[in-house]
């Protein structure tokens, strides 16, 4: 048994070495894809991160080889070696084919294997085969891959035989010395397997807090290197996951005719066009503030609204934002819904202007062809702004770098653009470093529209908040007894405090450096932690929406305004655009007309909130509100219009034609 385990470890080590060597060759052969500022330090970082990630891949492949061989070894050592040889041959053949194929694949798509791989079955397979033969020289490449596989297979055989063929090798001496010490030997082997097991499970890390996976490993400033970090198996797994996300989009039960009628009601016009975009066309009513040179929209991770409520003022974890709201140059809407339950929903809602409607936009090919007509970046560009997207994490997370650029942002800045010394978690650098980079890079002399997405207020909550000045003992004194004993909750609240403090300081610095700037702040989502074990719907899900800056005043937002993240784009445009400026949106401005919001599961007004899928609606009054009545039929039509348009437009395009439903 000990010999089988030893051989299994050698198989694992060999597979890991092969994957790492393939990565190095891939980087060197395709060096022309390196960015202009990419150097050997970036290559070393890529190889280090990639090898850590490939520990997981090598572990799974080794189990595929070693477990069947080990079981058969109980009956026959000869057949065990034959099975081991067969399975290792299969693994190395697949590895070689993928390796050889990765070169033309990257040249074609500028990506390692991705979602498109799983859409190939929908193509003309004969035409695809002919294309592979004629354009990519399939026979020669396949022959080369098989030759490589044979060489690697022979290399593994020699590697496994080393230490067993000669009686006086190190391994035989180890076995001899271990006789009579079986307990110590077993314990040492168990410890080794435990260590390797954890590294395999957590992607080359000791725990999930620092675990590497395809979504968070792309942290270099070079897109090619970010792709090279993934081995071919990890890249295929990424494509599989993203394809499954798209297939999980079940659609909504609306006909084209129903959507046309709903779109007409939403636009306040007759439903006489089958072009959906006609109903999304808006004309700005005239600027409400002097046109700012810089606009900053900060989407803050897990920045819930409930800490801003008076009932929680004794916690003092939101004092920074409260100070901003209290200023004469600020206004605040406390009835704002996130676009969905996760950061990716906020990202798509803010950038595309589309509500979360059972479509995973960052996996849809349509999202990468051109910006949706409601996308905010191209419309801000028409107003004369350079458009920048700033993210504290890696560009590979949810393909955020490629997605935001495809949706019209001229520049994307991610973890690879942050200083190397910037501290943070596996998800990205801490807020203070992200904000410092924005202040350093955004020119006061250039008109720019900047969306900023931070990550610090997110598990695994790694900021040393005590070192930053957070007084946990003081907070515990303000908490209910049971909550005060919850160390995890106290740490989470400490991170909210940190996010709030850094955000307030950042806004202050923005106003000092860019005196005429406009700043908007919204939480990406709530629903992560509450003091109450059973919080109200309002406290659990609502995020704050704050506007501040030059020209902003109390009352610039409607006193009964309410909305969701798809209303932010129209709000900005109506605040700064000249009268008659044409733009496209599903949402509407909180400064002009918007008095309700809807997202994936809820609706809200200034006074009531409820679940969007309940028919008839079941309004729940928000604590402390005036209880102004709502027009339930009109609200139901609004909910249906926003969700149906946000579903149809990205999936089927602007034409409202029932035949499109039958074709897909």
C-alpha positions as CSV (number, residue, x, y, z in Angstrom):
1,X,0.0,0.0,0.0
2,X,2.8,2.4,0.9
3,X,4.4,1.7,-2.5
4,X,1.1,2.7,-4.2
5,X,0.9,5.9,-2.3
6,X,4.5,6.7,-3.2
7,X,3.8,6.1,-6.9
8,X,0.7,8.2,-6.7
9,X,2.7,11.1,-5.3
10,X,5.2,10.7,-8.1
11,X,2.4,10.8,-10.6
12,X,1.0,14.0,-9.0
13,X,4.5,15.6,-9.1
14,X,5.0,14.7,-12.7
15,X,1.6,16.0,-13.8
16,X,2.2,19.3,-12.0
17,X,5.6,19.6,-13.7
18,X,4.1,19.0,-17.1
19,X,1.4,21.6,-16.6
20,X,3.9,24.2,-15.3
21,X,6.3,23.5,-18.2
22,X,3.4,23.8,-20.7
23,X,2.5,27.2,-19.2
24,X,6.1,28.4,-19.5
25,X,6.3,27.3,-23.2
26,X,3.0,28.9,-23.9
27,X,4.2,32.2,-22.5
28,X,7.5,32.1,-24.3
29,X,6.1,31.0,-27.7
30,X,3.4,33.6,-27.6
31,X,5.6,36.4,-26.3
32,X,4.2,38.7,-29.0
33,X,1.0,38.9,-27.0
34,X,2.8,40.3,-24.0
35,X,1.8,43.9,-23.2
36,X,4.3,46.7,-23.8
37,X,5.2,47.0,-20.2
38,X,5.2,43.3,-19.4
39,X,8.5,41.9,-18.3
40,X,10.2,38.9,-16.7
41,X,8.8,39.8,-13.2
42,X,5.3,39.4,-14.7
43,X,6.3,36.1,-16.2
44,X,7.6,34.8,-12.9
45,X,4.4,35.9,-11.1
46,X,2.3,34.1,-13.8
47,X,4.3,30.9,-13.4
48,X,4.0,31.1,-9.6
49,X,0.3,31.7,-9.5
50,X,-0.3,29.2,-12.3
51,X,1.7,26.5,-10.6
52,X,-0.3,27.1,-7.4
53,X,-3.6,26.8,-9.3
54,X,-2.4,23.7,-11.2
55,X,-1.8,21.9,-7.9
56,X,-5.6,21.4,-7.9
57,X,-5.6,20.2,-11.5
58,X,-2.7,17.9,-11.0
59,X,-4.3,16.5,-7.8
60,X,-7.5,15.6,-9.7
61,X,-5.6,14.0,-12.6
62,X,-3.4,12.0,-10.2
63,X,-6.5,10.7,-8.4
64,X,-7.9,9.7,-11.7
65,X,-4.8,7.6,-12.3
66,X,-3.8,6.4,-8.9
67,X,-7.1,5.4,-7.3
68,X,-8.1,2.7,-9.8
69,X,-4.5,1.5,-9.9
70,X,-4.4,1.3,-6.1
71,X,-7.6,-0.6,-5.9
72,X,-6.6,-3.1,-8.5
73,X,-3.2,-3.5,-6.8
74,X,-5.0,-5.4,-4.0
75,X,-5.7,-8.2,-6.5
76,X,-2.8,-8.0,-8.9
77,X,0.3,-5.8,-9.0
78,X,0.8,-6.6,-12.7
79,X,-2.7,-5.4,-13.7
80,X,-2.3,-2.4,-11.4
81,X,0.7,-1.2,-13.3
82,X,-1.1,-1.8,-16.6
83,X,-4.1,0.2,-15.5
84,X,-1.8,3.0,-14.2
85,X,0.0,3.0,-17.6
86,X,-3.3,3.2,-19.5
87,X,-4.8,5.9,-17.5
88,X,-1.7,8.0,-17.4
89,X,-1.5,7.6,-21.2
90,X,-5.0,9.0,-21.5
91,X,-4.3,11.9,-19.2
92,X,-1.1,12.8,-21.0
93,X,-2.7,12.5,-24.4
94,X,-5.6,14.8,-23.5
95,X,-3.1,17.2,-21.9
96,X,-0.9,17.2,-25.1
97,X,-3.9,17.8,-27.4
98,X,-5.1,20.7,-25.3
99,X,-1.7,22.2,-25.1
100,X,-1.1,22.1,-28.9
101,X,-4.6,23.4,-29.5
102,X,-4.2,26.3,-27.1
103,X,-1.9,28.1,-29.4
104,X,-4.2,28.6,-32.4
105,X,-7.1,29.0,-30.0
106,X,-5.5,31.9,-28.3
107,X,-4.5,33.4,-31.6
108,X,-8.1,33.2,-32.8
109,X,-9.9,34.4,-29.7
110,X,-7.2,36.0,-27.5
111,X,-8.4,33.8,-24.7
112,X,-7.6,30.3,-23.4
113,X,-10.5,27.9,-23.8
114,X,-13.7,29.6,-22.8
115,X,-17.5,29.4,-23.2
116,X,-17.4,29.4,-27.0
117,X,-16.0,25.9,-26.8
118,X,-19.3,24.6,-25.5
119,X,-21.3,26.4,-28.2
120,X,-19.4,24.5,-31.0
121,X,-22.1,21.7,-30.9
122,X,-24.6,24.3,-32.3
123,X,-22.4,24.9,-35.4
124,X,-22.2,23.0,-38.7
125,X,-19.9,20.2,-37.5
126,X,-18.8,19.3,-41.0
127,X,-17.9,22.9,-41.8
128,X,-16.2,23.2,-38.5
129,X,-14.1,20.1,-39.2
130,X,-13.1,21.3,-42.6
131,X,-12.1,24.6,-41.2
132,X,-9.9,23.0,-38.6
133,X,-8.2,20.9,-41.3
134,X,-7.7,23.7,-43.8
135,X,-7.1,26.7,-41.7
136,X,-5.5,25.2,-38.6
137,X,-3.7,22.2,-40.2
138,X,-5.5,19.7,-37.9
139,X,-3.7,16.5,-39.1
140,X,-0.2,17.9,-38.5
141,X,-1.1,19.4,-35.2
142,X,-2.8,16.2,-34.0
143,X,0.2,14.2,-35.0
144,X,2.4,16.5,-33.1
145,X,0.2,16.3,-30.0
146,X,0.2,12.5,-30.1
147,X,4.0,12.4,-30.5
148,X,4.3,14.8,-27.5
149,X,1.9,12.6,-25.5
150,X,4.1,9.5,-26.3
151,X,7.2,11.3,-25.2
152,X,5.6,12.5,-21.9
153,X,4.2,9.0,-21.3
154,X,7.6,7.4,-21.7
155,X,9.0,10.1,-19.4
156,X,6.5,9.2,-16.7
157,X,7.4,5.5,-17.0
158,X,11.1,6.3,-16.5
159,X,10.2,8.6,-13.6
160,X,8.1,6.0,-11.9
161,X,10.8,3.3,-12.4
162,X,13.5,5.6,-10.9
163,X,14.0,4.5,-7.3
164,X,12.6,1.0,-7.9
165,X,14.8,-0.4,-10.6
166,X,18.0,-0.3,-8.5
167,X,18.0,-2.0,-5.1
168,X,20.3,0.6,-3.5
169,X,18.3,3.7,-4.5
170,X,17.2,6.3,-2.0
171,X,13.7,4.9,-2.0
172,X,14.9,1.4,-1.2
173,X,17.0,2.6,1.6
174,X,14.1,4.6,2.9
175,X,11.9,1.4,2.9
176,X,14.6,-0.6,4.6
177,X,15.1,2.1,7.3
178,X,11.4,2.2,7.8
179,X,11.0,-1.4,8.8
180,X,9.9,-1.6,12.3
181,X,8.8,2.0,12.2
182,X,5.5,1.5,10.4
183,X,3.6,3.8,12.8
184,X,6.0,6.7,12.3
185,X,6.1,6.2,8.6
186,X,2.4,6.0,8.3
187,X,2.0,9.2,10.4
188,X,4.5,11.0,8.2
189,X,2.7,9.9,5.1
190,X,-0.7,10.8,6.5
191,X,0.6,14.3,7.3
192,X,2.0,14.7,3.8
193,X,-1.2,13.6,2.3
194,X,-3.2,16.0,4.5
195,X,-1.0,18.9,3.4
196,X,-1.3,18.1,-0.2
197,X,-5.0,17.5,0.2
198,X,-5.5,21.0,1.5
199,X,-3.4,22.5,-1.2
200,X,-5.4,20.6,-3.9
201,X,-8.8,21.5,-2.4
202,X,-8.0,25.2,-2.0
203,X,-6.1,25.7,-5.2
204,X,-2.5,25.9,-3.9
205,X,-3.5,27.7,-0.7
206,X,-4.0,26.6,2.9
207,X,-7.6,27.8,3.3
208,X,-10.5,29.2,1.4
209,X,-9.7,32.8,2.5
210,X,-6.7,32.8,0.1
211,X,-7.9,30.1,-2.3
212,X,-7.1,30.5,-5.9
213,X,-9.6,29.8,-8.6
214,X,-10.2,30.8,-12.2
215,X,-12.3,33.9,-11.1
216,X,-9.8,35.6,-8.9
217,X,-6.4,34.5,-10.1
218,X,-5.9,37.0,-12.9
219,X,-4.2,39.8,-10.9
220,X,-1.4,40.9,-13.3
221,X,-1.7,44.1,-15.3
222,X,-1.3,42.0,-18.6
223,X,-4.4,40.3,-20.1
224,X,-2.3,37.7,-21.8
225,X,-0.5,36.7,-18.5
226,X,-3.9,36.6,-16.8
227,X,-5.0,34.0,-19.3
228,X,-1.7,32.1,-19.1
229,X,-2.1,31.6,-15.4
230,X,-4.9,29.2,-16.2
231,X,-3.9,25.7,-17.3
232,X,-5.9,24.2,-20.1
233,X,-8.1,22.2,-17.8
234,X,-8.9,25.2,-15.6
235,X,-9.7,27.2,-18.7
236,X,-12.2,24.6,-19.9
237,X,-13.7,24.5,-16.4
238,X,-14.2,28.2,-16.6
239,X,-15.9,27.9,-20.0
240,X,-18.1,25.1,-18.6
241,X,-19.2,27.2,-15.6
242,X,-19.9,30.3,-17.6
243,X,-21.9,28.3,-20.2
244,X,-24.0,26.7,-17.4
245,X,-24.7,30.2,-16.0
246,X,-26.0,31.3,-19.4
247,X,-28.1,28.1,-19.9
248,X,-29.6,28.7,-16.5
249,X,-31.3,31.8,-17.9
250,X,-34.8,30.6,-18.2
251,X,-36.4,33.7,-19.6
252,X,-39.7,35.3,-18.6
253,X,-43.2,34.5,-19.7
254,X,-44.0,37.4,-21.9
255,X,-45.1,37.5,-25.6
256,X,-43.8,40.1,-28.0
257,X,-47.2,41.7,-28.2
258,X,-47.3,42.0,-24.4
259,X,-43.9,43.6,-24.3
260,X,-44.9,46.1,-26.9
261,X,-47.9,47.2,-24.9
262,X,-45.9,47.4,-21.7
263,X,-43.1,49.4,-23.4
264,X,-45.7,51.8,-24.7
265,X,-47.1,52.3,-21.2
266,X,-43.5,52.8,-19.8
267,X,-42.8,55.4,-22.4
268,X,-46.1,57.1,-22.1
269,X,-46.9,56.8,-25.8
270,X,-49.0,54.6,-28.1
271,X,-47.7,51.1,-28.7
272,X,-47.4,51.6,-32.5
273,X,-43.9,50.4,-33.2
274,X,-42.3,46.9,-33.2
275,X,-38.9,48.5,-32.6
276,X,-38.3,48.3,-28.9
277,X,-35.7,51.1,-29.0
278,X,-38.4,53.6,-30.0
279,X,-39.9,53.2,-26.5
280,X,-36.5,53.6,-24.8
281,X,-35.7,56.9,-26.4
282,X,-35.6,59.9,-24.0
283,X,-34.8,63.6,-24.3
284,X,-33.1,65.3,-21.4
285,X,-35.1,68.1,-19.9
286,X,-32.1,70.3,-19.2
287,X,-29.1,70.3,-16.9
288,X,-29.8,70.7,-13.2
289,X,-26.1,71.4,-12.2
290,X,-23.3,73.2,-14.1
291,X,-21.7,70.5,-16.2
292,X,-19.0,68.9,-14.0
293,X,-15.6,68.1,-15.4
294,X,-15.4,64.9,-13.5
295,X,-18.2,62.5,-12.5
296,X,-17.5,59.6,-10.0
297,X,-20.0,56.8,-9.4
298,X,-18.8,54.7,-6.5
299,X,-20.4,51.2,-6.2
300,X,-19.5,50.1,-2.7
301,X,-19.3,46.4,-1.8
302,X,-22.0,45.2,0.6
303,X,-22.8,48.8,1.6
304,X,-26.2,48.3,3.0
305,X,-28.6,51.2,4.0
306,X,-29.6,49.9,7.5
307,X,-26.5,51.2,9.4
308,X,-27.6,54.7,8.3
309,X,-30.9,54.4,10.1
310,X,-31.4,56.4,13.3
311,X,-32.1,53.2,15.3
312,X,-28.5,52.1,14.7
313,X,-26.8,55.5,15.3
314,X,-25.2,54.2,18.5
315,X,-23.0,51.9,16.5
316,X,-21.1,54.7,14.8
317,X,-20.1,52.6,11.8
318,X,-21.7,54.9,9.2
319,X,-20.7,58.3,10.6
320,X,-18.7,59.1,7.4
321,X,-21.6,58.7,5.1
322,X,-24.0,60.5,7.5
323,X,-21.6,63.4,7.5
324,X,-21.7,63.5,3.7
325,X,-25.5,63.3,3.7
326,X,-25.8,66.1,6.2
327,X,-23.9,68.5,4.0
328,X,-25.7,71.2,2.1
329,X,-24.3,69.9,-1.2
330,X,-25.8,66.4,-0.8
331,X,-29.1,64.6,-1.1
332,X,-30.0,61.0,-0.2
333,X,-32.5,58.5,-1.3
334,X,-33.2,55.8,1.2
335,X,-35.5,53.7,-1.0
336,X,-33.0,52.2,-3.5
337,X,-32.9,48.6,-4.6
338,X,-29.8,46.8,-5.8
339,X,-30.2,45.3,-9.3
340,X,-29.7,41.8,-7.8
341,X,-28.4,39.8,-4.9
342,X,-24.8,39.9,-6.0
343,X,-22.1,42.3,-7.2
344,X,-22.3,41.0,-10.8
345,X,-26.0,42.1,-10.9
346,X,-25.0,45.6,-9.7
347,X,-22.2,45.7,-12.3
348,X,-24.6,44.8,-15.2
349,X,-27.3,47.1,-13.9
350,X,-25.1,50.1,-13.6
351,X,-23.1,49.6,-16.9
352,X,-25.9,48.4,-19.2
353,X,-29.0,50.0,-17.7
354,X,-30.8,46.6,-17.9
355,X,-32.6,45.1,-14.9
356,X,-31.7,41.6,-13.7
357,X,-34.2,39.4,-15.7
358,X,-32.8,35.9,-15.6
359,X,-30.0,36.7,-18.1
360,X,-26.4,36.3,-17.1
361,X,-25.1,39.2,-19.3
362,X,-21.4,38.7,-18.7
363,X,-21.6,35.2,-20.3
364,X,-23.8,36.1,-23.3
365,X,-22.0,36.5,-26.6
366,X,-24.3,39.4,-27.4
367,X,-22.8,41.4,-24.6
368,X,-19.4,41.4,-26.3
369,X,-20.5,42.4,-29.8
370,X,-21.4,46.0,-29.0
371,X,-22.8,48.0,-26.2
372,X,-26.5,47.7,-25.5
373,X,-28.4,50.8,-26.5
374,X,-29.1,51.6,-22.8
375,X,-25.4,51.3,-21.8
376,X,-24.2,54.3,-19.8
377,X,-20.6,54.6,-21.0
378,X,-21.3,55.4,-24.7
379,X,-23.9,58.0,-23.7
380,X,-21.5,59.7,-21.4
381,X,-18.9,59.7,-24.1
382,X,-21.4,61.6,-26.3
383,X,-21.5,64.2,-23.6
384,X,-17.8,64.7,-23.9
385,X,-16.5,62.4,-21.1
386,X,-13.6,59.9,-21.1
387,X,-15.1,56.8,-19.6
388,X,-13.1,54.8,-17.0
389,X,-14.0,51.7,-15.0
390,X,-12.0,51.1,-11.8
391,X,-12.1,47.7,-10.0
392,X,-10.1,46.7,-7.0
393,X,-10.0,43.0,-8.1
394,X,-8.7,41.0,-11.0
395,X,-9.9,41.7,-14.6
396,X,-10.8,38.0,-14.9
397,X,-13.5,38.1,-12.3
398,X,-16.8,37.6,-14.2
399,X,-14.8,38.8,-17.2
400,X,-15.3,42.3,-15.8
401,X,-12.5,43.8,-17.8
402,X,-13.6,42.5,-21.2
403,X,-17.3,43.1,-20.3
404,X,-17.0,46.7,-19.3
405,X,-14.8,47.5,-22.3
406,X,-17.3,45.7,-24.6
407,X,-20.1,47.9,-23.0
408,X,-18.3,51.1,-24.0
409,X,-15.9,52.0,-21.3
410,X,-12.7,53.3,-22.9
411,X,-10.4,52.3,-20.1
412,X,-10.5,49.5,-17.5
413,X,-8.2,49.5,-14.4
414,X,-8.1,46.4,-12.2
415,X,-5.9,44.7,-9.6
416,X,-3.0,44.5,-12.0
417,X,-2.9,48.3,-12.2
418,X,-2.7,48.8,-8.5
419,X,0.6,49.2,-6.7
420,X,2.4,46.0,-5.9
421,X,2.5,46.9,-2.2
422,X,-1.2,47.3,-2.1
423,X,-2.7,45.0,0.6
424,X,-5.9,43.2,0.2
425,X,-7.7,39.9,0.0
426,X,-8.0,37.3,-2.6
427,X,-10.8,39.4,-4.2
428,X,-8.7,42.6,-4.6
429,X,-6.8,45.4,-2.9
430,X,-8.2,47.3,0.1
431,X,-10.3,50.4,-0.6
432,X,-7.6,52.9,0.5
433,X,-5.3,51.8,-2.3
434,X,-8.0,51.8,-4.9
435,X,-9.1,55.3,-4.0
436,X,-5.5,56.5,-3.9
437,X,-4.9,55.2,-7.4
438,X,-8.0,57.0,-8.7
439,X,-6.9,60.2,-7.2
440,X,-3.5,59.8,-8.7
441,X,-4.5,58.8,-12.2
442,X,-7.6,61.0,-12.9
443,X,-6.5,64.3,-14.4
444,X,-8.2,67.5,-13.2
445,X,-7.9,68.9,-16.7
446,X,-9.8,66.1,-18.5
447,X,-13.5,65.5,-18.5
448,X,-14.0,62.0,-17.2
449,X,-16.8,59.7,-16.1
450,X,-15.5,57.1,-13.6
451,X,-17.3,54.0,-12.2
452,X,-15.4,52.7,-9.1
453,X,-16.1,49.2,-7.6
454,X,-14.4,48.3,-4.4
455,X,-14.1,45.0,-2.5
456,X,-12.9,45.4,1.1
457,X,-16.3,45.0,2.8
458,X,-16.4,41.4,1.6
459,X,-15.6,38.0,3.1
460,X,-13.1,36.8,4.1
461,X,-12.8,40.2,5.8
462,X,-9.1,40.4,6.0
463,X,-8.6,44.1,6.7
464,X,-6.8,44.7,10.0
465,X,-9.5,47.1,11.2
466,X,-8.1,47.3,14.7
467,X,-4.8,48.7,13.2
468,X,-6.9,51.1,11.2
469,X,-8.5,52.5,14.4
470,X,-11.7,50.4,14.8
471,X,-12.7,50.1,18.5
472,X,-14.3,46.7,18.7
473,X,-14.9,46.9,22.5
474,X,-16.8,50.2,22.1
475,X,-19.0,48.7,19.4
476,X,-19.7,45.6,21.5
477,X,-21.0,48.0,24.3
478,X,-23.5,49.4,21.8
479,X,-24.7,46.0,20.5
480,X,-27.4,43.8,22.0
481,X,-25.9,41.1,24.3
482,X,-26.1,38.2,21.9
483,X,-24.7,40.2,19.0
484,X,-21.9,41.5,21.2
485,X,-20.7,37.9,21.7
486,X,-20.6,37.3,17.9
487,X,-17.0,37.9,16.9
488,X,-17.7,37.3,13.2
489,X,-20.4,39.9,13.3
490,X,-18.2,42.4,15.1
491,X,-15.5,41.9,12.4
492,X,-18.1,42.4,9.7
493,X,-19.3,45.6,11.2
494,X,-15.7,46.7,11.6
495,X,-15.3,46.2,7.8
496,X,-18.4,48.3,7.2
497,X,-16.8,51.0,9.4
498,X,-13.6,50.8,7.4
499,X,-15.5,51.0,4.1
500,X,-17.5,53.9,5.3
501,X,-14.4,55.8,6.7
502,X,-12.4,55.3,3.5
503,X,-15.4,56.3,1.4
504,X,-16.0,59.5,3.3
505,X,-12.3,60.4,3.1
506,X,-12.2,59.7,-0.6
507,X,-15.2,61.9,-1.3
508,X,-13.6,64.7,0.7
509,X,-10.4,64.3,-1.3
510,X,-12.4,64.3,-4.6
511,X,-14.1,67.5,-3.7
512,X,-10.7,69.1,-2.8
513,X,-8.9,68.0,-6.0
514,X,-11.8,68.4,-8.4
515,X,-13.9,71.3,-7.0
516,X,-16.6,71.1,-9.6
517,X,-17.0,67.3,-9.5
518,X,-20.2,65.3,-9.2
519,X,-20.1,62.2,-6.9
520,X,-22.7,59.5,-6.7
521,X,-22.6,56.6,-4.2
522,X,-24.6,53.4,-4.1
523,X,-24.2,50.0,-2.4
524,X,-23.8,47.1,-4.8
525,X,-26.1,45.0,-2.6
526,X,-27.1,44.4,1.0
527,X,-28.3,41.1,2.4
528,X,-24.9,40.0,3.9
529,X,-25.2,40.7,7.6
530,X,-27.6,42.3,10.0
531,X,-27.7,42.7,13.7
532,X,-31.3,41.3,13.8
533,X,-31.5,37.6,13.1
534,X,-34.8,38.2,11.2
535,X,-34.4,41.7,9.7
536,X,-37.3,43.4,7.9
537,X,-37.4,43.2,4.2
538,X,-36.4,46.9,4.0
539,X,-33.4,46.5,6.3
540,X,-32.2,43.3,4.6
541,X,-32.2,44.4,1.0
542,X,-32.1,48.2,0.6
543,X,-28.9,50.1,-0.3
544,X,-28.3,53.9,0.0
545,X,-28.1,56.3,-2.9
546,X,-26.3,59.5,-2.3
547,X,-25.5,62.4,-4.7
548,X,-23.1,65.2,-3.7
549,X,-20.8,67.8,-5.2
550,X,-20.9,71.2,-6.9
551,X,-24.4,72.4,-7.6
552,X,-26.1,69.6,-5.6
553,X,-28.6,70.7,-3.0
554,X,-31.2,69.3,-0.7
555,X,-34.3,68.4,-2.8
556,X,-32.4,67.8,-6.1
557,X,-33.8,64.2,-5.7
558,X,-37.6,64.0,-5.6
559,X,-38.7,63.9,-1.9
560,X,-40.6,60.7,-2.7
561,X,-38.0,59.3,-5.1
562,X,-37.3,55.5,-5.2
563,X,-35.5,53.4,-7.6
564,X,-33.0,50.7,-8.5
565,X,-29.5,50.7,-10.0
566,X,-30.9,51.0,-13.6
567,X,-32.1,54.5,-12.7
568,X,-28.7,55.8,-11.9
569,X,-27.7,56.3,-15.5
570,X,-30.8,58.4,-16.3
571,X,-30.3,60.4,-13.1
572,X,-26.8,61.4,-14.1
573,X,-27.8,62.3,-17.6
574,X,-30.7,64.4,-16.5
575,X,-28.5,66.2,-14.0
576,X,-25.8,67.2,-16.5
577,X,-27.1,66.9,-20.1
578,X,-28.3,69.9,-22.0
579,X,-32.0,70.1,-22.9
580,X,-32.9,67.9,-25.9
581,X,-30.0,65.6,-25.5
582,X,-31.2,62.2,-26.7
583,X,-30.4,59.1,-24.7
584,X,-31.8,55.6,-24.2
585,X,-32.9,54.1,-20.9
586,X,-35.3,51.7,-19.3
587,X,-35.1,53.4,-15.9
588,X,-35.7,57.1,-15.3
589,X,-34.2,59.9,-13.3
590,X,-34.7,60.2,-9.5
591,X,-34.5,64.0,-10.0
592,X,-37.4,64.1,-12.4
593,X,-40.0,61.4,-12.2
594,X,-39.0,58.1,-10.7
595,X,-41.0,57.0,-7.7
596,X,-40.6,53.3,-7.7
597,X,-37.9,50.7,-8.2
598,X,-37.8,47.0,-9.1
599,X,-35.2,44.3,-9.2
600,X,-34.9,40.5,-9.5
601,X,-37.3,39.8,-6.7
602,X,-38.6,43.0,-5.0
603,X,-40.2,46.4,-5.7
604,X,-40.1,49.5,-3.6
605,X,-41.6,53.0,-3.2
606,X,-40.7,55.6,-0.6
607,X,-43.4,54.1,1.7
608,X,-43.9,50.4,0.8
609,X,-41.9,47.4,-0.3
610,X,-42.9,43.9,-1.5
611,X,-42.0,40.8,-3.4
612,X,-42.2,41.4,-7.2
613,X,-43.5,37.9,-8.0
614,X,-46.5,38.0,-5.7
615,X,-49.8,38.7,-7.6
616,X,-51.6,40.6,-6.4
617,X,-49.0,42.7,-4.8
618,X,-48.6,42.5,-1.0
619,X,-47.3,45.9,0.1
620,X,-45.4,46.0,3.4
621,X,-45.1,49.5,4.9
622,X,-41.6,50.7,5.6
623,X,-41.1,51.6,9.2
624,X,-41.2,55.3,9.8
625,X,-42.7,56.1,6.3
626,X,-45.8,58.3,5.7
627,X,-47.7,55.4,4.2
628,X,-48.7,57.2,1.1
629,X,-51.0,55.0,-1.0
630,X,-49.7,53.3,-4.2
631,X,-51.4,52.6,-7.5
632,X,-51.0,48.8,-7.5
633,X,-52.1,48.2,-11.1
634,X,-49.7,50.8,-12.4
635,X,-46.9,49.5,-10.2
636,X,-47.6,45.9,-11.5
637,X,-47.4,47.2,-15.1
638,X,-44.1,49.0,-14.3
639,X,-42.6,45.8,-12.8
640,X,-43.7,43.8,-15.9
641,X,-42.4,46.4,-18.3
642,X,-38.9,46.7,-16.7
643,X,-38.4,43.0,-16.4
644,X,-39.8,42.0,-19.8
645,X,-37.8,44.7,-21.7
646,X,-34.6,43.9,-19.8
647,X,-35.1,40.3,-20.8
648,X,-36.1,40.7,-24.5
649,X,-33.7,43.5,-25.5
650,X,-30.3,41.7,-24.8
651,X,-31.6,38.3,-25.8
652,X,-33.5,39.0,-29.0
653,X,-32.5,42.6,-30.0
654,X,-34.7,45.6,-30.7
655,X,-37.3,43.9,-33.0
656,X,-40.4,42.7,-31.3
657,X,-41.3,39.7,-33.3
658,X,-43.0,36.6,-31.9
659,X,-41.1,34.4,-34.5
660,X,-37.9,35.1,-32.6
661,X,-39.2,33.1,-29.6
662,X,-39.8,30.1,-31.8
663,X,-36.4,30.3,-33.5
664,X,-34.5,30.0,-30.2
